Amino acid sequence: MGKQREIGADNTLMWRLSNDLKLFKNLTMGHTIVMGRKTFESIGKALPGRVNMVVSSTMSAAEDILSAINLNDAIEMARNSGETEVFIIGGGQIYSYALELADKLYISFVDGSFEHADTFFPDFDLNEWRETESKKYPKDEKNEYDFVFKVFERKGLLG
Ligand SMILES: NC(=O)c1ccc[n+]([C@@H]2O[C@H](COP(=O)([O-])OP(=O)(O)OC[C@H]3O[C@@H](n4cnc5c(N)ncnc54)[C@H](OP(=O)(O)O)[C@@H]3O)[C@@H](O)[C@H]2O)c1
């Protein structure tokens, strides 16, 4: 996300960050990824090596794609198949439903502002989360912006 929690514009990403894509690939490979129908259309195909699930009230399953009528059904299907970690990969609508269900957040904070953004990560209370990892990635020829990759785990009842 950008500095104002921007995540997308015109159904596409707003930055080219090779290191962020590598982190995404390494984390999700071999697992189930769940996305909204618009994010699926933006990616345009199933991502290899992962179980791809699309949440939609209009789209049915297709080759290499499972469809779910809502996020809870998608998570249930993944659990029933023995999945150990389900990755909710966006976009904005799906993130806003997912935030209360999530127990871990993997976020790249991009050091840029994007005025043309039309999609945002939901506002969330950092006090509910414990930061467990933080790593800076400087910009270079394959990464348009500096970014910091952070991992947060939801605090338990005892904080
Ligand atoms: N930076 C990032 O991390 C990141 C990640 C992913 C995506 N993005 C960007 O985010 C944007 C897309 O996000 P978006 O918010 O517009 O769309 P989205 O969340 O990807 O998809 C929205 C669609 O998901 C389905 N959906 C959502 N909630 C549902 C529910 N409760 N029950 C059933 N179906 C539901 C609906 O599909 P139907 O209309 O078919 O029912 C809805 O139109 C793009 O710009 C993309 O590039 C950014």
The ligand as an SDF file (V2000), in Angstrom:
LIG
                    3D

 48 52  0  0  0  0  0  0  0  0999 V2000
   -1.7820   -3.5380   -3.8760 N   0  0  0  0  0  0  0  0  0  0  0  0
   -2.3750   -4.6710   -3.5460 C   0  0  0  0  0  0  0  0  0  0  0  0
   -2.0410   -5.3240   -2.5800 O   0  0  0  0  0  0  0  0  0  0  0  0
   -3.5230   -5.1600   -4.3770 C   0  0  0  0  0  0  0  0  0  0  0  0
   -3.9190   -6.4940   -4.2790 C   0  0  0  0  0  0  0  0  0  0  0  0
   -5.0050   -6.9220   -5.0490 C   0  0  0  0  0  0  0  0  0  0  0  0
   -5.6660   -6.0350   -5.8600 C   0  0  0  0  0  0  0  0  0  0  0  0
   -5.2480   -4.7520   -5.9470 N   0  0  0  0  0  0  0  0  0  0  0  0
   -5.9730   -3.7770   -6.7640 C   0  0  0  0  0  0  0  0  0  0  0  0
   -7.2730   -3.6250   -6.2080 O   0  0  0  0  0  0  0  0  0  0  0  0
   -8.1910   -3.2890   -7.2370 C   0  0  0  0  0  0  0  0  0  0  0  0
   -9.3550   -4.2720   -7.2210 C   0  0  0  0  0  0  0  0  0  0  0  0
  -10.0010   -4.1980   -5.9660 O   0  0  0  0  0  0  0  0  0  0  0  0
  -11.5860   -3.9580   -5.8340 P   0  0  0  0  0  0  0  0  0  0  0  0
  -11.8510   -3.5840   -4.4080 O   0  0  0  0  0  0  0  0  0  0  0  0
  -12.0410   -3.0250   -6.9060 O   0  0  0  0  0  0  0  0  0  0  0  0
  -12.2080   -5.3830   -6.1910 O   0  0  0  0  0  0  0  0  0  0  0  0
  -11.9660   -6.8750   -5.5970 P   0  0  0  0  0  0  0  0  0  0  0  0
  -12.0640   -6.8450   -4.1020 O   0  0  0  0  0  0  0  0  0  0  0  0
  -10.7730   -7.4730   -6.2330 O   0  0  0  0  0  0  0  0  0  0  0  0
  -13.2350   -7.6230   -6.2410 O   0  0  0  0  0  0  0  0  0  0  0  0
  -14.5220   -7.1360   -5.9880 C   0  0  0  0  0  0  0  0  0  0  0  0
  -15.5100   -8.2060   -6.4270 C   0  0  0  0  0  0  0  0  0  0  0  0
  -15.3940   -9.3520   -5.5700 O   0  0  0  0  0  0  0  0  0  0  0  0
  -16.6870   -9.9080   -5.3690 C   0  0  0  0  0  0  0  0  0  0  0  0
  -17.0770   -9.7380   -3.9770 N   0  0  0  0  0  0  0  0  0  0  0  0
  -16.6500   -8.8440   -3.0760 C   0  0  0  0  0  0  0  0  0  0  0  0
  -17.2610   -9.0140   -1.9250 N   0  0  0  0  0  0  0  0  0  0  0  0
  -18.1060  -10.0490   -2.0740 C   0  0  0  0  0  0  0  0  0  0  0  0
  -19.0240  -10.7300   -1.2340 C   0  0  0  0  0  0  0  0  0  0  0  0
  -19.2090  -10.3570    0.0560 N   0  0  0  0  0  0  0  0  0  0  0  0
  -19.7280  -11.7510   -1.7320 N   0  0  0  0  0  0  0  0  0  0  0  0
  -19.5680  -12.1420   -3.0080 C   0  0  0  0  0  0  0  0  0  0  0  0
  -18.7110  -11.5480   -3.8750 N   0  0  0  0  0  0  0  0  0  0  0  0
  -18.0080  -10.5130   -3.4000 C   0  0  0  0  0  0  0  0  0  0  0  0
  -17.6310   -9.1430   -6.2520 C   0  0  0  0  0  0  0  0  0  0  0  0
  -17.6120   -9.8170   -7.4960 O   0  0  0  0  0  0  0  0  0  0  0  0
  -18.9650   -9.9470   -8.3960 P   0  0  0  0  0  0  0  0  0  0  0  0
  -19.2270   -8.5440   -8.8540 O   0  0  0  0  0  0  0  0  0  0  0  0
  -18.5770  -10.8750   -9.4870 O   0  0  0  0  0  0  0  0  0  0  0  0
  -20.0270  -10.4830   -7.4860 O   0  0  0  0  0  0  0  0  0  0  0  0
  -16.9620   -7.7930   -6.3470 C   0  0  0  0  0  0  0  0  0  0  0  0
  -17.3490   -7.0530   -7.4880 O   0  0  0  0  0  0  0  0  0  0  0  0
   -7.3720   -3.3000   -8.5220 C   0  0  0  0  0  0  0  0  0  0  0  0
   -6.9260   -1.9850   -8.7970 O   0  0  0  0  0  0  0  0  0  0  0  0
   -6.1980   -4.1870   -8.1800 C   0  0  0  0  0  0  0  0  0  0  0  0
   -5.0740   -3.9200   -9.0030 O   0  0  0  0  0  0  0  0  0  0  0  0
   -4.1970   -4.3040   -5.2150 C   0  0  0  0  0  0  0  0  0  0  0  0
  1  2  1  0
  2  3  2  0
  2  4  1  0
  4  5  1  0
  4 48  2  0
  5  6  2  0
  6  7  1  0
  7  8  2  0
  8  9  1  0
  8 48  1  0
  9 10  1  0
  9 46  1  0
 10 11  1  0
 11 12  1  0
 11 44  1  0
 12 13  1  0
 13 14  1  0
 14 15  2  0
 14 16  1  0
 14 17  1  0
 17 18  1  0
 18 19  2  0
 18 20  1  0
 18 21  1  0
 21 22  1  0
 22 23  1  0
 23 24  1  0
 23 42  1  0
 24 25  1  0
 25 26  1  0
 25 36  1  0
 26 27  1  0
 26 35  1  0
 27 28  2  0
 28 29  1  0
 29 30  1  0
 29 35  2  0
 30 31  1  0
 30 32  2  0
 32 33  1  0
 33 34  2  0
 34 35  1  0
 36 37  1  0
 36 42  1  0
 37 38  1  0
 38 39  2  0
 38 40  1  0
 38 41  1  0
 42 43  1  0
 44 45  1  0
 44 46  1  0
 46 47  1  0
M  CHG  2   8   1  16  -1
M  END
$$$$
